[in-house]
Amino acid sequence: MKLSKKDIQLINFLQDKLMVSASGIALALRCRQKNWGSLPIILWQYGLVSLQQLDQIWEWQQTVELD
């Protein structure tokens, strides 16, 4: 699966700032590939990020989209 620049930035944010494991991200990417939802929501549904972290992800995404 080819990742977009936004995906790579999000993955870097998840690993560097929120300390989400590479295996957790890989699981979410596999689920997203099957059209099960957006990466942040999948991470939350599987308990890989908390609700507070999900909010941080959305805030981060909004700042990146403004750049």
N, C-alpha and C positions, 0 to 999 in steps of 0.2 A: 504494500500500500504506500502510495506517495503522499507525503505530508506537506501541507502548505506552509508558507512562512509563518502564518498565524499559529498553526498547530505547533510548530517547533518553538515559537516564543512561549506559548501556553505551557508546553511540556517543561521548558526550562524554568518557568515561574513555579510550576507545581513541584519540581524537584528541588530547586534552590531555596525558595521561600517557604513552601508548605511542607517540605520533606516527604512528599509522596513517593513511594517506592517505584522503581522501574517496572517491577512485575505488576503492580497495581495499575500503572499507566498502560502497560501492554494489554492487560485484561480489558480495560475500558476502551482501548482502541479496537480490539477485536469485536467487542459488543457494538461499538459505533459503526463498524464496517457492515454489520448486519442490520443497520438502521434502527437500533434500539434507543436512539436519543443522542443528545449532545454529550460531549466528553465530561464536562463538569457534573451534569446530572447523573450520568452513569457512575462516576466516582462516588458521588453522594449515596446513590441507591445501594451500592455495594459496601458502604461503610468505610470507604477509603479516605473520605474527607468529611469533616463535621459540617453542620449547617453554618457555623461561623466561618469556616474555611470556604464554603461554597459562596458565601456573601463576599469574601475577599477576592475570590476568583472573578466574580461578576464585576466588582469594582475595578479590578485590574483590567479586565477586558474592555470596559468602557474607556479607561484612560488610553489604552493601546489604540482603540478605534479612533480616538480624537487626534492622535499624532499623525 
